[in-house]
Amino acid sequence: MPLTLSIIICTLDNTFGITSVLKCIASQNLIPNEIIIVQGGTNDMTRQAVFEWSTKLKISYIEFQKSLVKQRNIGIEVAQGDIICFLDDDVILENNYFDSILKVYQDDINNELGGVQGTITNSPHGNIIKTIFNKIFLLEENAGDGKLKKSGAPSFHSGSPKQVEVELFNGCLMTFRREFMIKVRFDDFFEDNWLGDDFEASYSISKHRKLIQIPSAKLIHFGNASFGNNTKTAFMIGRNYPYIRKKHNLYKGLGRIYCLWSDLGRVIFYFLLGIRTRKMDYLSAWICGRKEYYKT
């Protein structure tokens, strides 16, 4: 029996991006059974663009509360496919993307897989000095081993010629078996500050089933890197990482030392960034995020 596929795309007033993604989906070798677009709030232009594509694709359009986590979770509630695929509204897929993903699930005769994701072909690697610094202080990496670090920071896998088992998925291209996604969902803690909701949810599933990243399903992601240098990101890291650490018991044993070491690296990085920009906005935002977490 062929597996059915539901696509969930959460957007916020990105009519051009939605149109581009739907055009890509329509040109796929395998067309998904349904596409669920969840717009944060109302947008007449996005609604009209989706309506124009609804003659070619089976689309459900939902206008919901502006919150990436809430938008993702309402998409999960509506989805009917065996496999749920999350895409960002700023990706371009190669034409064999969906059939490459579904083939891996179809070959999983022992039901060992919880999720499969493709590979981002333009993933930013950063300069060598920052890469070394992040490795030393257990900070996040876009070209790592696909594991959750002992500090609670993600190390996303940049890709491999062969499929690899990972612990973390990137939110712009992750797919899961619906049965696991319904159980795990996305944690409401990230409701207003989304950073980490994707790798935290995928890490939760990886504890029970395998997560696989494959090289044959490729896409380009035009969005800014999740961990770019901006004060909103610094605030969310300060707020969300202690929660992830506590939820997944990363403070156990020597874990607290690893986390403190990583926090020291974060402070050094933001301090040096502050010297360069002549502002301490990043460090202040990170400290505010930590204070916000401990208030909850």
N, C-alpha and C positions, 0 to 999 in steps of 0.2 A: 504494500500500500504506500503510495507516494506521500511524503511528508508535506504538510501545508505550511506556508510561510506568511507571517504578518510583519510588516514594516511599521515602525513607530518613528515619526520625525517630530521632534519638539522644536518650535520656532517662536521667534519674537519679532514680528513685523519685518521679516526678511523675505519679501515677495520675490525678489530676483533670485535669491538662493533656492527657495522652494521650487520655482519654475525650472531652474537648472537641474535640481535633483530629480524632479519628476520626469524631465526629458531623458535623463540618464537611465532611470528605472524603465521607462517605456522602450528603450533600445536594448535592454538586457536579453540574453539568450533565454533566460527563464524569468517569466513575469510573476511577481508575488501574488498570492491569493487575495491579499488586502493591504491597503496602505492607510495608516491612521496618522493624520496630521493634527497635532495639538498646538494651537496658537495661544500664547499667553495674552489674555485679554481679547479685545476685538480689533479687527483690521479689515476694512472693506476690500482693499486691494488684494490682500492675501486670499480672502474668501473667493473673490472673483477669479483669481489665477487658478485656484484649486478647482473651482467649478468648471473652468474651461478644459482641464485635464480629466475630469471625471467621466467624460465620454469615452476615453481610451483606457482608463485604469479604474479599478474598484477602490474608491477612496472614501474614507469617513473623515469629516472635518469637524473638529471640536474646538470651541473657544472656551478656555478655562482660565483659572487663576494663574497669574504670572508667577511661576515658581517651577524651575526645571524639574525638581523632584516630584512635585505634585503632578506636573504635566506627564512625566514618565509613568507614574503610577496609575493615572487615569487611562493612559494608553494600554497598560497591562490589563486593566479590568475589562477593556473593550475587546482586546485582541482575541482571536479565535484560533490562530494557527498553532501547529505543533511546535514551530520554532518562531521565536520573537527576535527580530533584528532591529537594533537601534541605530539610526543614522543621524548625523548632524545635518543642518540645512546648508552646509557649505562644503560638501564633498562631491567629488566626481569619481564615478565607478568605472572600472573596466567592464566590458560587456559580458564577461563570464563570471562576474562576481558572485551572484546568487547560486548558480549551479555548482560552482566550486565549493561554496559553503555547504550546501545541502548534500553533496556527494559524501562529505566527511561524516555527516550525521547518518546518512543511509548505510554507510559501511560499518557503523557502530552497532554491530549485531548484539553485543553484550550490554548495551545501554550504559556504557562507562562514562560517556561524555555529558558534562553539564553545559558546556558552551564552546563556541568556535568563533574566532575572529580572523579577519584578513590582515593585511599589512599596509601601513601607510607608507607610500613611496617617497614622500617629501618630509618625513619626520625630522625636525631640527635636532642636531647633535650638539650644538654649542661649541665654544672654543676649548682647546685642550686644557688650558689652565682651570677653567670653570669645571670641566669634566673631572679632573683630578681632585679639585677641591671638594666637589660633591661626593666623590667616592670616599675620600678620607673622613668626611663628616657625616656620612650616611644620609645625604640629602637626595632629592628626587633626580631621576635620570630618564631621558627619553631614549637612550640607546643602552639599555642595561640587560638584565637577565630575565626580566618578566616576573620578578619576585617582589614581595613586600619586605622592605628592609627592617632590621631590628629596631629602627627608630620610628617606624610607622610610615615612612616615606615610600612612594612607589618607585620601582625601577622597571619602566616599561620596556618591552622587548622591541628592538628596532627592526627585526626581521631576520630570516635565515633561509638558505636554499632549501631546507627541509622543514617539515612541520615540527613544532616544538611544544612541549607542555609548559604552561605558564600558570601563575597565580592571579595575574591582574589583566584586566582588559581596559582599553581606552574607550571612553564614552561615545566617541564619534562613529564606531564601527563594531560594536559588540553584539553577539547573538547568543541566545540561551534557549534551552528547552523550556517550554512554557510552564511545565510542572514545577520546575525549580524557581523560576522567576516569580510565580504566584506566591510561593512560600516566603521567599527572601524579600522581594520588592526593594525599593530604595528607601533608606532610613530617613524618617521625618526630621531627624536632627539637622539634616542638610537642607531643609526646606527653603530657607532664605539665604543660605550661604552654601552654594552647591559644591564647591571644590572637594573632591574626594568621594563623592557619592558613587561614582562609577567603579573606581578600583576597590572601594570598600565592599560594595555589593558582590563584585566578581570574586573577591578574595573569600567572602563568606561561602559562596557556592563551591569554590575550589577545595574547601575542606571536606566536601562530600562526593564530588565528582570531578573528573578531569576537565581542565580547560586547555584548548589547543589553539595555537596560532599557526596559520598556514600561509605559504608564500604565493599560492596560485590565485588568491582573491586580493586584488590590489585596488587601492583608491588613493586619491589625492585629497588632502584636507587643507583647505584654505584658511581655516581659523587660526587665530593666534595661539601659541602654545599655552596650555593651561597654567604653566608655572612661570610665565613671563614676569618681568619686573614692573609691577604696578601695586599700588597701596591696597587695592581691594584684595588681590591675591595674598599679599602679606598678612592682611587681617584674617582671611579665611584659613591660612596655614596655622596661624597662632591659635585660632579658635577650634579648628577641626581636628588637628593632629592629636592633641591630648585625648579627645573623645575616641578616636580610632585606636589609640594605644590602650586605653582602658577597656574598650569593648572587646578587643581581641587579646587581652591579657599580656600585652607586651612589656609591662613593668615587672613581670615576674623574674626573680633571680637577678642576673646581671642586666636585665632589660632596662632598669631605671638608669643605670650608668650609660648605656648606649643612647638612651633618649636625651639625657643631660648633655652628653658629648655632641649629639646632633644639634641640640638647641644652642650650644656654644658656637658651633659653626654657623648657624643661622644668624646669631647676633653679630659675629665677625663680618659675615657677608653683607648684612644690611648696614653695618657701621661703615665699612669701606665704600659701599654704594653711596652712603650719605655724604662721605667726604668728597667723592667725585661729583655728586650733584649739588653739593652745598646745602643739602636738606637732610633731615633725619626722619622724613615722612615714612619710609619703609619700616624702619625699626619701631617707630611710634605706633604704626598700624599693627605690626605683629604683636607688640605688647598689649595694645587694646584688645586684640583678638584673644589673647591668653586671659585677660581680665574678664572678657565676655563669657568665655567658657566656664571659668570658675564661679561665675555668678549663677549659672544654670544649675 
